């Protein structure tokens, strides 16, 4: 199997430690590819809308974004790891997710995403882990991913792993290992189950694209849906 990991920071802190613990269950049976932000995608989306209007290959950051997307599409499991910065995902993680706006369901979702699994790993000193996970999960779900596991933890002591109490380190480790065991037991040769909410989102977006087609407006998104047969009976 293949795992693609997106690290929301280059810092090797608590989130990195938890992510490494999670991956330990897969080291002997998975090909793991990791990206570290902002190094592997250093530029912000500037909202030029060129990806929507003219195609993703016209993005000024296409070289970075395309390399990461190729890895995401090939992966059986996607792992998104980000500490909480002011109660949200890191700026670098948000910048990457912005680049994939064209892959949201109302636009040009990748068929491969509907069969994938994903895990979000985040932590914070006190509050903010849940809102950080929500930031990332929002994008993943609109990409079409239904099976999303979430690890969130509050340190409630220090932001340095070795300075945390042994009790706290053990609690966090046990929790991340439990999630890792759950996902390591999955048969990745089988597609993930598509939840009803994902099907509803897709159906609503399909109605929008059908109206666009009926209006005769020139639309790259509508052409994409038509090419995949989604305006007819085909489904991803």
Protein Blocks (a to p, Z undefined) as FASTA:
>chain_A
ZZddddfbfbdcfklmmmmmmmmmmmmmcccdddddfklombccehlommmmnopklpfk
lmmmmmmmmmmmmpmbdcdddddeehiacfklmmmmmmmmmmpmklmccfklmmcccddd
dddfkeojlmmmmmmmmmmmmnopabdcdddddfklaacfklpcfklmmmmmmmmmmmmm
mmmmpcfkbccdddfklmmmmmmmmmmmmmmmmnopacfklmmmmmnopmmmbcZZ
